[in-house]
Amino acid sequence: MSDTEKRDQDQQQAAAVELGATGDRGGLSANELDELVASSDTGGRAVAGPIGLFLTLVALAWSLFQLYIASPFGLFNDTLARSIHLGFAVFLGIMAFPAARTKFQVALGIVAPLLLAALFMISAKDGTATWWIPIPALFVVATVLLGSPKNRVPIWEWALALVGALCALYLLIFYRDIANRVGAPITQDFVAAVFGLLILLEATRRALGPALMIVASVFLIYTVLGPQMPGIIAHKGNSLSEIVNHQWITTEGVFGIALGVSTSFVFLFVLFGSLLDKAGAGNYFIQVAFSLMGHMRGGPAKAAVVASAMTGLISGSSIANVVTTGTFTIPLMKKVGFSSEKAGAVEVASSVNGQIMPPVMGAAAFLMVEYVGIPYFDVVKHAFLPAVISYIALVYIVHLEAMKAGMQGLPRAYTPKPIVQRLIGIAFAIAVICALSFGVYYGMGWLRPAFPQTAGYIVFVFLTVVYVALLYVASREAPLKMDDPNAEVTSLPLPGPTARAGLHFILPVVVLVWALMVDRLSPGLSAFWASAFMIFILLTQRPLTELMRGTSHMASDFRAGFMDLIDGLVTGARNMIGIGIATATAGIIVGVVSQTGVGASLADVVEVLSGGNILAILFLTAILSLILGMGLPTTANYIVVSALLAPVIVTLGQQNGLIVPLIAVHLFVFYFGIMADVTPPVGLASFAAAAVSGGDPIKTGLVAFFYSLRTAALPFLFIFNTELLLIDVTIVQGVFVFIVATVAMLLFAAATQGWFLTRNRIYESIALLLIAFTLFRPGFWMDYVSPPYVEADPSEIAAAADATPAGSELRIRVLGVGDFGDPLEFVAILPIGPGATGEEKLENAGLTFREDGDKMIIDDVTYGSPAAGAGFDWDQEVVRVLKPTAQPSKYLMFIPALALLALVVFLQRGRAANAARRPDARAA
């Protein structure tokens, strides 16, 4: 740990120091927990002295560079920025992470470079010189064999880091030369690419463990040995020239979209989270959650869920989230009755859930913008409801666990007011917030047209005034401090003073959300302004607070604030090492997919295994997402599973009549990808939580997976019911969907936990599952009662179009050929526009037909028409026409579901009342 990281922290960040006692945390001290996070996120090597200072300055330079290119003044070529970004990541990755972890990893660091070098030699064609290819492999192997101490950087590691950085900077240095020889790499390009790929994979092994390195290496092997693969996934194979050009010289592989998103967006959000945490916001969120929820049954566990949700908003790492909040929440959960495994599992489930919570979503939100091709606001809108429902259900699961164990909450710090007064107070607070929101919204709308040149300065002055006022309010309260959770707990902090002590931390989050959602600025620019405001807060928070308290030492306070800023910038860069390397290595996989067409092959494999059944397809995709996600950080995880599996669901779903919006598919694979952080045997977050709780990591992972079943159920539900993603719904419909879906998820949690009002009997759990499914997807049963479509012969397509109102859609099953000439049958949705007859409507949509015997053939598709966009092409055969029919409201299915729920409630209330009258009786 560097000198900067060892210095005293602000009182608001005293938790790590005060939690130094071991007690109930499995014998881990605060320093050991820091090392746990460092070994997986920020780097396991601690170098002191001039070298440590140099590495700190490099990390600081990286943060300053990213702030510059994200600013309105930073005009920089995107490809060159990616090159510099990767240069920093590889250099710091080699320097911060020692080479040796386990014997298996060392063996992998030796075998993989030699194997890839041999394959590269085999793939060289057209007289390409290959004698030099073993040199980079032997260079990497030598650095592994020579050893890698944790307290210093040997000369061979310097060489590896510098060569890796220079290879990453190759596009920057020779940008013009490369632009003049696109597609025709020279020997110099070959050397840079082979050295670069092998060193990048070694940096991946060090920073992220073996999983991603193995996956990327397997894909490179697949690229070369395509002709030797089984028939269903075979391809022609690619030469070394093609690999070099695709993976390193162009922006199709390593320097592709994933690294571009990491450069443009992700770094700034990670940096913003680091600065916010350095200012004390992480501790503030935890304290507020405990003050509000600690008095409830299982209160510490509920507070852990809420605190992890707030921390997850700004965190890009499940493991860091577990350790940040878990050091405080896990011991308190154990104190009120949770076992070590259950306490760790609650923290794991809530911390991993932070990765599905907008606005950051572990940086996957910004990747979805690029991959799905929709605005960032839409990504957040679609992802918001499932994330909130999942967190509400987790709080309810904790409540059920507390009910089963007969737990009580921690003692309050005050006597609560009557419920009516509290409701009035809440309503008043909501009214004030709404009035302020409307005032700011319309005030900004008036300000910019009135003062177009100076509006930005006026907004900054306004924010500064509000910030100083909130800081004054905070200075009247005692400094926030996190007590030792292993000490005796006599009361909780007061909610009012606790909330007031950090209200100014909300301002930069408001700036971020406003810029993203209201002003619709780019994510990078939004994060820049939020980070700039955080820098202002870090520099001024301590001096102003002490001045208002009358204990000012201006020079030392400013110096401490400046050091906090430097520490935050350095920590942000170190937190980005793994993400920067991961996105680059994931780019290798994306490049192989685009170069070899393996995505289509994988779709064939899944289709063969599933037999064409759509549910089987989804289950197989979920399992593959879990497998591919094992050991990968959130960002790389999403890149890999979305590149490989999202097209599978889209293609096979369309062939089986299920038309799924692309955002739903990407969220589906993302949810199951991050579940790998929970699931044994890899479950990195489960191991981190077990290290804090002292419990068994495998048992912790199993319990956490059981708690996370609600998260696993949601993707299946929103695939079939896209209203959960707020797709094509009004505000009123959205509120209705939220209420119904929340009730359904709570019932699902009650069924899986075996407890509702009292302990469930088996038939009651089955009934609750049935009710939850009906509430989530009432159309499933209604489709059986009254089918939404009637199949008609192809000859009736004009009549079906005539009966379809303008603005509606007509489903048509067609038979054509796939990308590789194979027969392909799928359902296409044709938007129907105006027209006097069915023939006119079809022509206006861009379709004309001809009859060939008893077949209806598509004769022509107008370029750029709705029909072309729907996937129609000439010479396709119309197999069936699916005519929409009048159908009763699907919500009628709620009536039998609610009647069944009333019966379950009646049965359980009777048993609960009997148990209450006989305290010694078990609620059986």
Secondary structure as UniProt FT lines:
FT   HELIX           3..6
FT   HELIX           11..13
FT   HELIX           15..18
FT   TURN            23..24
FT   TURN            26..27
FT   HELIX           30..37
FT   HELIX           38..42
FT   HELIX           49..70
FT   TURN            72..73
FT   HELIX           78..96
FT   HELIX           103..123
FT   TURN            126..127
FT   TURN            131..133
FT   HELIX           134..145
FT   HELIX           155..168
FT   HELIX           170..173
FT   HELIX           175..179
FT   TURN            180..183
FT   HELIX           187..208
FT   HELIX           210..224
FT   HELIX           226..228
FT   HELIX           231..233
FT   HELIX           240..244
FT   HELIX           245..249
FT   TURN            251..255
FT   HELIX           257..261
FT   HELIX           262..266
FT   HELIX           267..279
FT   HELIX           281..293
FT   TURN            294..295
FT   TURN            297..298
FT   HELIX           299..312
FT   TURN            313..314
FT   HELIX           318..335
FT   TURN            336..337
FT   HELIX           340..353
FT   HELIX           354..356
FT   TURN            358..360
FT   HELIX           361..363
FT   HELIX           364..372
FT   HELIX           376..405
FT   HELIX           419..450
FT   TURN            452..454
FT   HELIX           455..475
FT   TURN            485..486
FT   HELIX           495..500
FT   TURN            501..502
FT   HELIX           503..505
FT   HELIX           506..513
FT   HELIX           514..518
FT   HELIX           523..549
FT   HELIX           554..596
FT   HELIX           598..610
FT   TURN            611..612
FT   HELIX           614..629
FT   TURN            630..631
FT   HELIX           634..655
FT   TURN            656..657
FT   HELIX           662..674
FT   HELIX           675..677
FT   TURN            680..682
FT   HELIX           684..693
FT   HELIX           697..707
FT   HELIX           709..720
FT   HELIX           722..725
FT   HELIX           731..753
FT   HELIX           762..776
FT   HELIX           778..785
FT   STRAND          789..792
FT   HELIX           794..796
FT   HELIX           797..803
FT   TURN            806..807
FT   STRAND          809..817
FT   TURN            819..820
FT   STRAND          823..831
FT   HELIX           838..844
FT   TURN            845..846
FT   STRAND          847..852
FT   TURN            853..854
FT   STRAND          855..861
FT   TURN            863..864
FT   HELIX           866..869
FT   TURN            870..871
FT   TURN            874..875
FT   STRAND          877..884
FT   HELIX           890..893
FT   HELIX           894..917
FT   TURN            919..920
//
